[in-house]
């Protein structure tokens, strides 16, 4: 239980960081599908990220972004909590056994990243 508040706090702080980048990327790809007279002619998503706050307003990068924010929150929460939980549960492998900590950490991090992607996938699809 002691791991949950720290994981929630880290997820709350880091979740909104990627939202403007994701919205700019979506605006860039959506711009390609518009008719010629409606296009903004973004050359890249970085160009869209730089131009949108001045042309559309900064609110445009955060508008209707709850699914993206919640996906980032769930993904970070699951990643941090499962990594810390599994590190405690499998610590016997390097404390008692002959295994090195580094390979075990890579396996635990990979499995935690897999769990994070699985649990956040429904929110990635709804966004």
Phi, psi and omega in degrees: 000336183287344181277337187293311181299320178294321178293320179295316180296316178296321179291321179294323181285320186270342184297317182284353184296319184274352185298310180299325179294318179294320180292322177294321178297318179293322177295322179297312180288327177291327180298329179291337183269350182282157172297159185304323183286344180258353184289149174264350178057055173286135180273336177202173179286337174292320176298319178295319179296326180282324185273328186302314181299331181273327183269318183258338185104152182293336180296334182299327181284348180243356184292131178055038184254015180301316179300324179292314179300313182292324176298315178297321179297309181296320181295314180293317179300313181295318181298308183293315183293314183292325178297312181294320179296312181291327178298321177290321184286332184254008184296342178297334184295323179258343177278316184259319183277185182264010182281146176280152183290324185296310178297323178296320180296321178296319179294316179296318179295320178296316179292322178294320177295322176298313178299320180297319178293321180294316183285335180265353183302316180302325179283334176291327181283325182285340183286000000 
